[in-house]
Amino acid sequence: MTFRICVDTVPWRANAATTRDAIASAVGGIGGLVPVIKGNGYGLRNDALASEASLLGSEVIAVGTVFEVADVASTFSGAIVVLEPHDPRDPVAHATWGELDNADYGPRLIRTIASEEGWHSAIETADRLGRPIRVLIEGLTSMHRFGLDESDVARLLSDARVPDAIVLEGLALHLPLTQPPAPRRPASAMLHDTTTGMVEHGTARAREVIAWALLWTALISDRLGAAAPDGAATLWVSHLDDSELTSVRSAVAGIPLRARVGTRLWHGARSTLSASGTVLAVHITDREVGYRQRRAPSGGGIVVVSGGTSHGVALSAPSSVTSVRARVAAAGNGALEATGRSRSPFRLRGEQLWFAEPPHVSVSLLRIPRGVVPPAVGDEVPCVVRYTTTRADAIVWN
């Protein structure tokens, strides 16, 4: 029972290398790409992507949560940023951090801080371990997910314990995918700087980053001065395109810019990825089938194919419906499901097949209409999937 994802390796790696080089060019060679490896490894598994990051020459990667660190630590030898902020008020994650800090790769970990509780916990950890803790401070952006506002960031940098307990790796800024109508209001208030004048050029996301950058570098100079570690001024940004990175670079020359990239890097050449399930059984019948005993199509049959809910088949997150056409399609699909009919993501000779009933844990029962030649046991049936919610039995690198 094999549900697999196949990778056309040469063009897939070519896209990754092109992405790396484009980002290096946009940031003027000061900073560069930070591969993001999280969740199910974008369908390709975290340990495999960690190896690919090494092939790209990356010195640092980012994972989503503390629970994903162990997936990559043995296959990647550089620094590992955990994107989800560390906060001791999450007791399970906090305990996991305690285990990782004591691991041999503990000194390679960089934690993101977006609360005062997380900040104080990092300093307490430094005292316990007898070594400084590597930290990114996350600034609040128009994303409004995690982050400290400008006054909180200034207060943390004034902490007298910083030079001994904290290795400050920079400022993290996570921007929305959709361009906001304007930078977050408090950031807008910072856009006037006595030495640079008003920042008026670039997209809203770029201006927001520039505003934060001006404040951040001023705070580093004022609060830490000569005690600031190398790289403390670094900006770690998510969801800026190359032109926006170029805008930021022109406004804050000399500051390292690190672009954290996942989807564009790993899924930028979608045609190089394909998923399929193995045909396990074929039944030519018009009798009732499956757990719920639904009648098979008259004159047709049922194909049992590997790929079920455990693989992510037919599972989907709420979609962002923004057009009339998309709303009509969503309403139509909902109406079909209300009558017990649902199209599967499997395709036979280019035609989308219907589920005979909802997918099982490991397999799916598909309806084969009258007149359609069924596949044979052992054949592969292509499946259209959302790779970030797909867990294949095997990843085949061709």
Sequence and secondary structure as in RCSB ss.txt:
>XXXX:A:sequence
MTFRICVDTVPWRANAATTRDAIASAVGGIGGLVPVIKGNGYGLRNDALASEASLLGSEVIAVGTVFEVADVAST
FSGAIVVLEPHDPRDPVAHATWGELDNADYGPRLIRTIASEEGWHSAIETADRLGRPIRVLIEGLTSMHRFGLDE
SDVARLLSDARVPDAIVLEGLALHLPLTQPPAPRRPASAMLHDTTTGMVEHGTARAREVIAWALLWTALISDRLG
AAAPDGAATLWVSHLDDSELTSVRSAVAGIPLRARVGTRLWHGARSTLSASGTVLAVHITDREVGYRQRRAPSGG
GIVVVSGGTSHGVALSAPSSVTSVRARVAAAGNGALEATGRSRSPFRLRGEQLWFAEPPHVSVSLLRIPRGVVPP
AVGDEVPCVVRYTTTRADAIVWN
>XXXX:A:secstr
  EEEEE HHHHHHHHHHHHHHHHHHTTTSEEEEEEE TTTTTT HHHHHHHHHHTT SEEEESSGGGHHHHHTT
  SEEEE S   TTSHHHHHHHHHHHTSTTGGGEEEEE SHHHHHHHHHHHHHHTS EEEEEEB  TT SS B H
HHHHHHHT TTHHHHEEEEEEEEE  SS  SSS HHHHHT EETTTEE   S HHHHHHHHHHHHHHHHIIIIIG
GG  TTTT EEEES  HHHHHHHHHHSTTS EEEEESHHHHHTTGGGEEEEEEEEEEE   SEETTTTEE  TT 
EEEEEE  GGGTTT        SHHHHHHHHHHHHHHHTT  EEEEEETTEEEEESSS  SSEEEEEE TT    
 TT EEEE   GGG   SEEEE 
